[in-house]
Amino acid sequence: MKPIYVLGTGLSHDGSACLLKDGKVRVAIEKERVTRQKHDGGNDSAAIQYLLDAEGIKISDLALIVQNTYSGMLAFADEWWEGPRLLGGDVPVVTVSHHLAHAYSAFGMCPFDDAAVLVIDGCGNSFDDCIDLDGAVIPEIPHWEMTSLWNEKDSYYRTDGTGLAPLFKDFSPWGIGSKGYPMHPPTTRHSIGGLYGAASKYVFRGLEDPGKLMGLAPYGRPGVFDFEAFDLRDGRVFVRYDWMKNFQTPAHSHEDFKARFQYYADLAFCIQREVERALLYVVKARHASYPHANLCYSGGVALNAVANRRLLREGPFERVYIQPAAGDNGIALGCAYYGWLEVLKKSKVRHTGSVYFGKQYGSAEVETALNRYAELVQFSHCDKPAAEAVSHLAEGRVVGWFQGGSEFGPRALGNRSILADPRLPHIRDHINAKVKFREDFRPFAPSVLAEDCATYFDCDYDSPHMLLTAPVRPEWRAVIPAVMHRDHSARIQTVTRDSNPLYYALLAAFKEKTGIGLLLNTSLNRRGMPIVETPDDAMMLFIYSAIDVLVMEEYVVCKPPDFEARMAKFSALVAQHTARRTFQKVLNA
């Protein structure tokens, strides 16, 4: 019987594409992994081509394409968007609005048969573009002339296991971020995610990684800034603007940030607590309107691991599923599931829980990449990559770990990871400075054997996708300092044998050798770079950082004693080649 393929694609920032085969995720990729441009969005051709090549099919083999263009849905629904797209032929194309795509991504991936579904982010589609208004309570409806300037800020749905029904949708008018005020939200006036993004831009000069604000907050002091950033009333959140006039000194450089580190940390502490307060208020209000034991949660705000712990512990829902790619990179999943469930009217196929949706790279591709750098590095084949990695980790080396298909979402979960011994006090500063090339305050997460999690952490829940924090137990704080943050917390990843057998074997082998069932785990990339996708990406990161050993599939790659001399020669050759190409371009011009 011919398989049914549904393609989902998101064209906003953090673009992505996902391919369902008979209702199951076959392959999915974030555009940035292919183009190597952080937060790449817009035209989706590169991501779609990746899917087609991985599956060995053509566009004509698809039964349906579902897209979200974030804004201006009708204007961007044709086959041109920042250049020609791969859409075409007789394959029908359906456009779905932003929060609905987020909601379907959470419902499609969740383990529940029925649930409530919540979406909270910075800014969704405009009121006039939303296709999920019928039946929803909308507390404030804009005048018809303003419908294109009011955007989604949070949405609440219910599901009986087939499709989604909207219950409550809140909108906000567009803000005044274009005026350039230091602290004002860049998009809508009254969203939780919008204010968090505004504070991140104030502190870090951009929106590259709002999660950095969460990492900075534990360095702040309570009570220094004690304003209320939100008004919470009638089940809704409103951003207050009266306090913003007191913040007129955004960081203009990294040096500026360092010089006034405590000031920015105190602000981060306040904003983090206010976001948690607002989130809990919304969650409790929505639950009161439609109580349910299960919650599926998505949208950019769902990436706040500190707030998520409070939602789990203090919120009214008994069970909470957080979509692993909760931000806009997960939109393509929701588009694909919407197509399968709502357009084609097919039954939901229970997802396995895996997020390893990238294509597999065979031995030939790995060997080709290794041979390309044969004059720089040493490599050898090994039958037991986990045991080989453990031997290096136990001796204090930083290990790059490249195995299987890449993770879909912002977290490295054991297939594209940088690993280290969590017992080493110096290793955090070393990796931040020499491997990741990022700010020294940023913490690292532990991957821990699921059955040992409660031993090290005050934690009675699973956290397979690194979306929840937990306090390190007092007796372990001096033992695993490299994965403990300033406030004695850690953003944990619990690993089971079923979820990732090889990575589980690695953790188990490290425990057998050292007595510790966890490792420092951070993404296989450096600051400003997407997580590596291909063997070539991994090799480039390896030679241009202080990663000591790279275990890539069944090969172990090391740097020889004269590596620096080899690199100097290699760099000179690259410079000569670049100069020749530049000169040739000048001649051709």
N, C-alpha and C positions, 0 to 999 in steps of 0.2 A: 504493500500500500504506500502511495506517495506521501512523504512527510509534509506536514504543514509548517511553513516557516513564517514567523511574524517578526518584522524588524521594528525596533523602537529607536528613536533618535532624538537627542536634545541639542538645540542650537544656541543656547545661552552661553554665559561664561561657564567654564568647566564642562564643556561639551562631552558627549559620550554616545555610544551606540551599543545596542544589545540585540542579540538574535535568539529568539525562542524556537525550539524545534518540538512540535507536538506538546506545547505548553511548558517545556522545561528550558531553563537557560542553557544554551549550547556554548555561547561565547559572548563576551562583552568586553569593551575597552573604553577607557577615557581617552579623548582625543590627544591630550597632552602627552600621553605615553608614546604615541606614534610620531607626533610632530616635534617632540622634545621642547615644547614651549609651555611653560607653566601656566595653568588656568586657561589653556587655549579653548576657544569656543567658536561660534559662528559656523561657517561652512563645514559640513559633516562628511565630506567625501573621503578624507583620509581614514576616519574611523570606520565608515561603512565598508570601504575596500578591505580593511584589515579583517572584518568579520567574514566577508565573502571569500577571501583567500584562505582563511583558517578553516572554513567549512567546505571549501571547494565547490561553491555554487555561484550562480549568477543572479543579478537582480530579478530576472524573469522567473526564477524559481520561488520567489516570495509570494505568499498569498496576500500579504497586507503590509503596509508601512504606516506607522503611527508616529507623529512628530509633535514636539512642543517647541515653539519658537520664542517663548518667554514673553514677548510683547509684540503687538502689531501682527497678530496671528494671520489675519487674512492677507495682509500685504506681503508676508513672507512665505505664503503657502505654495508658491509656484516653484519651478525648478531652478531658479536663480537666487543665490544668496551668497554674497561675497565671492562670486565666481560660479561656474556651473557645478551643479550637484549630480550625483549618480542616479537620482530618481528619474523615472521615465518609463515609457512603454505602457503596458496595460495594467500594471500593479496599482491598485487603489491606494490613495494616500488620505489619511485621516489626521486632523489636527485636534489636539486635546489641550485644555488649559493647564496652567502651571501647578496649582495645588492639587488638582485631580490627578495629575501624573505623579506627584509626590505621594499621594495617598495610595494609589495603585501599586507603587513600588514597595511600600510598607506591607500592604495586604498580600501582594503576590508572593513576597518572600517569607511572610510570617508563618509560624507553626499552628496558628489558630484556625478553627473552622468558622467562628464568628467572633466579632470584636467591635470595639469602637476604634476609630482611626483619627489621629490628630496630626495636623500639619502646622508648624510655626516656623517662619523664616523672616528674611528681611523684606522681601517684596515679591509678590506673585504677579499674575496677569491683571490687566485692568478689568474693571467691572463689565465693560461691554464685550470683552473677549471671553468671559467665563461661560462655560457650557454646563455648569453644575449649580445653577441658582434655583431651579424649580424644587420646591419642597423645603428649602432651607430657611431658617430664621435669619434675617438680615437686619440687624438692629438700626442701621443707618443707610438709607439708599440715596445715592447722589442724584442731584438734578440731572436730567438727561443730557444737558450740554456738558456736564463734567464727568460723565461715565468713563471717558478715556483717561481721566486723571485721578481716578480712585482705584487703588490696587489692593489685592488680597494681602492680609497680614496674618490671619490664622483661620483655619477651616477644620470642621469637625464632621465626621461621617459615621455611619454604622454599616455593618455588613452581616449578612446571614450566610456567607460563604460563597455567594455567586458574584454579585457586583456590589457597588457602593451606593449608598443613598445619602445625600447631604443633609445635615441637621442644622448646622450653624456656620455662617460665613461672616467674618468681620473684615471691613475694608477701611482704608485710610487714604485721605487726600495726599497728593504728591507734596513733597516738602520744599524746603528752600536751600537745599544743599548746594545748588548751583551758585549761590551768592558767595560761597567761599568762607563762611564763618568757620572758625576752628573746630567746633565740636558738633555742629548740627548733623543729623542723619543725612546720608547722601541721597536717599530715595524718598520713601514715604515718611510722613511725619510721626506716625504712632506705632511703629512695629518694634518688638523686642529685639529682633535681629538687626534692625536698622540702627538702633542706639548702640548696640554692641560693636557694630561695624564702624560707627562714628568715633567711638572711644579708641578702637584699634588704630584707625587712621591718625588720630590725634597723637597717639603714643609712638606708632611705628611707621608713620609717613605713608601708609598705603593700606590696601585691603588684601595684600598677598596671602596673609595667614592670620585671620582673626583669632584663631586658637592660641596664638602667642599671648594674648591678653590673659587667658586662663592660666597659662604658665607663669606669668608675671605676678598675678594676684597674691599668691602666698607670701611674697616679699613685702606686701603692703601692711599697714598698721590700721587696726580698727579704730574708728572714731575720728581720724584725721579729717576725712571728708564724710560728713554725716547727713547729706541731703537725701531726699527721696526723688529718684530719677523718674518715677512713674506715678501717675494717679491710677488707682485700681478701683473701678466702680461699675456697677451694673453688669458684672461678668466680662468687662472689657478692660483693655490696657491703653492708657494714654501717656505719651511721653511728655514730661514737663520741660519747659524751656527756660524757666526763671533762673535756674542755677547755672546755665551754660555760660552766662556773661562773665562768670568768675574764672573761666578757663580760656585764656588768651595766649598761651605759650606752648603751642604744639612743638614736638621735636622736629627739627629741620634736618638733622643728620644723626648718625649713630653716635658721634662724639657728643652731640647735644643731649641725646638720650642718656648716655653714661654719666654726663656731668650732673644731671638732675634725676638720677635713677630712682631715688626714694619718692620723689614727687609723683612720678609716673606710676610707680608701684602702688602707692597709696590710692591713686585714682583707679587703677585696675582692681584693687581689692574692693572698693566701693561699688564699681560698676558690676563686678561679678556677683556680689551679694544682691544687688538690686535686680539683676536678671533672674537670679534664682527665686527671689520673692515674686516677681511678676509671673514667671513660669508656673510656680505652684498655684498661684491665684487662678490662672487660666485653666489649668488642669482640673482643679477642684470645681470650678464653675461649670466646665463642660460635663464633667462626670455627674454633677447634680442634675443637669438637663437630660442626660441619657446615661444612667448608671449601667456599668458592665464590668465584669471581672477582668476582661482582656483589653489591653490597649496596644495598638500599633502606632508608632510615632516616627515622623519624618520631618524634613525641612532642615535648613541650616542650623537652627538653634539646637536641634537634636544631637549635634556633634559636641556639645558642651558636656564633657564627661563628669565634671564636678556637679553641675546642676542635675544630671541624670541620676546620680546616686541619691540625691535628695528626693527626686521624683519617685524613685523606686522605694525609698524608705518612708517618706512622708506623704506620698500621694495616695489617692483613694483606690487605685486599681490594684488588683491582686497580682496580675502578671503583665509585664511590659516588654514588648518587642521593639527594639530600636533598629531601624533600617541601617545596615552597616555603611552604605554610601548615602547618608541622609541628606547631604547637600545637593547642589544641582548636578553633580556628577552621577547621581542615581536616577535622574529624570528619565533616562532612556529605558531603564528597567520598568518604570511605571507606564511608559508609553507602550512598551511591548505587552505587558500584562493587560493593559486596557484593551488592546487590540484582540487578545486571545479571549478575554472574559466578557467584554462588553460588546465589541463589534462582531466577533465570530460566535459569541454565545457558547463558548466551550466551558467545560468544567475545570475548576482549579486543580492543578497537579501539585501535590505537596512538595515544597522545596526541601532539599537535603540540609540546608544550612550553610553550605559551602559558599565562599566568595572567590574561589580560585577560577576565574572565568577567562583568563588569558590563554592564548594558544600555547601548545607545547613546542619546545625547540628540541629537535633531535640531535643525536650525536654528531651528525655531519655538520650541522650549523654551528655547534659548539666548537668542534675541531677547526672549522674554517676561521672562526674568530680568534682562537688561540694561536693558530699558525700565523695570523696576521701580525701578532706581537711576539713572535718567537725569539726575536733578537733582543727583546726587552726583559722577558720574564722566563721563569722555569715552570713547567707544568708536567704532570704525570697522571695516569689513569689510576683510579682506586676503586676497589670493590665495595668498600664500606664508608661512604662519605660522612655519615654521622659520627662514626668512631674517629675518623680523621679530623673532623672539625673539633671534637671534644679534646683531642690531644693538644691541639693548638690553643684552645680556649683556656684549658687548665694551666697552661704556661703563660697566661697573661696576654695573649695576642688578640688583636681585633680581627674578626673573621667576617668576610662577606659571604652570604649564603644565598645562592641562586638555584632554585629547584622548581620544576614543574611550571604550571601556568601562573601568571601573575595575579595578585589580588586585585579585586575591583573595589575601589574606594580609597580613602586617604591614608589608611593604616597598613603597614607591612605586618603580615600575620604569619610569617614563617616560610614564605617562598621568595621574597625579595627583601632580605633583612641584613642588617649589620648587627653582629652579635658580640658580646663580651661577658667576662666574668663579673657578676654583680658585687662580688666581695671586694673589688679593688677600689680604694677610695679615690685614686687619681684618674680612673678611667673615664669618668664623665667629662671632666675638663679636657682631657686629651681628645676624646671623640668630638666634642663641640668645636675645639680649636683646630684640630688637624685633619679631621675626617669630614665633619659636616660643615665646617666653616660658618658657624652660626653663633648667636648670642650665648654667653656663658651661663645665663640664668636658666636656660631651658632644660627641663628634666628628661629623663629617659624612662621608658616603660619596661616592666618585666613580663616575659612570657613564663607562665608557671604551669606545671602539671596540674590539671583540674582537681585531682584528688588531694593535692597538697596545698591548695590555695588557702584554706582556712588555717593552715599551720603558720603561714607567714603574715597573713592579712586578716583584719577584722572584716570578714566577708562571708556571707552565707548565700551568695548568688553566683551564677555563671557570668562571665564577661568575655565571650569568645571573640569579640570584634574590637576590643580595646576601647569601649565606649563608656566605661564606668570606672570610677576610682574607689579606692579602699584604703583605710589607714594601715600602715605597717605595724604589726604588733611590737610592743616595747622591747621584748627580748630579742628581736631580730634587727632592730634599727642599726646597731653597730656592726652587724654581720653583712648586710646587703646595702651599703650606703649608696652605691652607684645607681640604684633604681628607686631611691626614696627622695621625695621632693622636700622643699623647705618646711612644709607643714606636716611632715611625716606621712604623707599620702603617696599613693602610686596609682597610675592608670594601668590596670592589669589586663592581660590577655590570658584566659584560661584555655588550655590545650588538652584535647582528648585524643585517644588513639584513633577514633573514627573520623575526627575532623581533619587531621593531617598526620597520617601514620609516620612519615619520615621525620617530621619535626618533633613529634611526640617521642620517637626513638632517640633523637638527639638530646632532648631534655632528660629523658630517662637515663641515658648513658652519662650525661654530665652529673646527674645525681649519684649514680653508682660510683663515679670517680671521685667526687668532691663532697658528697653528702648534702648538696644543695639542689633542689628540684626546680630551679628557675634560672633564666638568663636575661641579661640586658638585651633588649630588642629594639632597634630603631630602623627606619626605612632605608633601603639601599639607594641613597641619593645624597646630594649635598644641597646646601641652601640655594633656593631659587631654581632647582632642577627637579623635574618630575622623577618619580621612582623609576628605576631602570626597567626596561621591558625586554630588550634583546641581549644575547651574549656580547655583542659589540658594545652596547651601552654599559654593561657591567665591566668590561675590560677597560673602557675609558675612565670610568670612575675609579677603578682599582689603581691604575697607574698614576692618576693625578690626585690621589689622596693617601692618607697614612693607614689605609687598610693593610694589614700585614699578610693575610692569606685570603684567597678567594676560593671557595668550594662551589664549583659550578657543575651541576649535575654530577657526573662521576669523574670529575677532574679536580685536582688540587693545583692551584696556581700560587706561586711564591715569587718574591722579589729576591734576586741573587745578591750576594754581598757587594757587587759593583753596580748595583742598580742605578745609583745617581749618575755615574759616569755614562752608563748606557742611555739614560734619559737625556743627558746633555747632548749626546750625539744625535739622538732621535729628534730632539727639539730643534737642533740646528738644521737637520734635513727637512723638517716640516717648514721651518722659516724660509729655507731656500725654495722649496716647492711653492709656498704661498707667494713669494716674491716673483717667481717665474710666471705664475698664473696671473698675478696683477699686471705684470709687464705685458703679457700677451693680450690682456683685455684692453690695455691702453693702445697697443698697436692695432688691434682689430677695430677700435673706435675711430 
